[in-house]
């Protein structure tokens, strides 16, 4: 049995306005139908005007996906009746899409790279939203109608649910790096439909389409479920019915939405209100020249340039602002692994806890804390405290250390004072040490650190402690 999966991904573009009118494209949280006009309401006589930014974003995404950009593409009307589609048709691109023949390379868990071909990328408009009320009536919100989308269609090159999930994650990363889509699967700014067939050896299987997978986990779980379901049907000598399925994540199963007895006829025809789109080479070149370093290239460079392990690279390059923060810090404090350790252990934890998207300690201040630890001005535990305080208050590390009196005690006299006290308070530990139980050193060192509010230089403390234990 061989599994074949192809994906169709819809990505909402982060333009300020809709694709064919000047209404705001930010529908999230807005009052229903506040962002509408005769064009996106589909009033007779209104005419669409193409948003240049939407085309630019589509080209950006297509070029990042290594697509060819045909000189000419055009818009078509895809006719179907649905209450949240006020015109009775959706403006999309049919036989002349904006981009074709691309590919996306994904990194598989075994360390190999797989090239997944992209069949096409085209522009279209989003539909509105139907809200079904408990009393049986339905409400329509057309704020989303006319928000620009790109549809990215892969070839059926994916051979497992896991590969499909990895593809989606990498695609989302690219779109976010480009700043063209927020990539939120739960909120629906990035949506994934999958075609999947399980093929018995030497024979062709029947594909089903799965919709409504609104998390990376759902993509993998839904496809896994479908592989098992189709395999069981085939093993029982029955045939898989061609159908459109929806993923029910509460019950962890696919359900039939509609069976596709006959192919839908959308009666596509060229939209007479929109002229064909012609992309000149200069525009394409301008976009290519401004293309940021993409996630895969960044990962490869970081491994080489910074010698970081795969795990660190994967996490720190996932989001562009985090990656940029790391690079800025390393410029000030050129010890990449140390920077990575502190970011992974402290900074990302604080970021998560603060529920903020922004690291509230400037990278130069973060680098400063690492320098203070390196030079012995503060110890590592104090370092954590300073980072936390700087994150919460925005104060400079120097100010925090001096205000709170956190500077490390390197003065031997002060450390010895604490050691003498601790030894006299713990006669049993001293006896144990004399009897050869070296493990008590750790305990006693802890007591000294406690007495100095954690500010004693740990290395010095340990050496002085052992010296005094031997003398005592
Ligand atoms: Zn409008």
Boltz pocket constraint, residues with backbone or C-beta under 6 A from the ligand:
constraints:
  - pocket:
      binder: B
      contacts: [[A, 18], [A, 21], [A, 22], [A, 23], [A, 35], [A, 36], [A, 37], [A, 38], [A, 39], [A, 40], [A, 41], [A, 145], [A, 146]]
      max_distance: 6.0
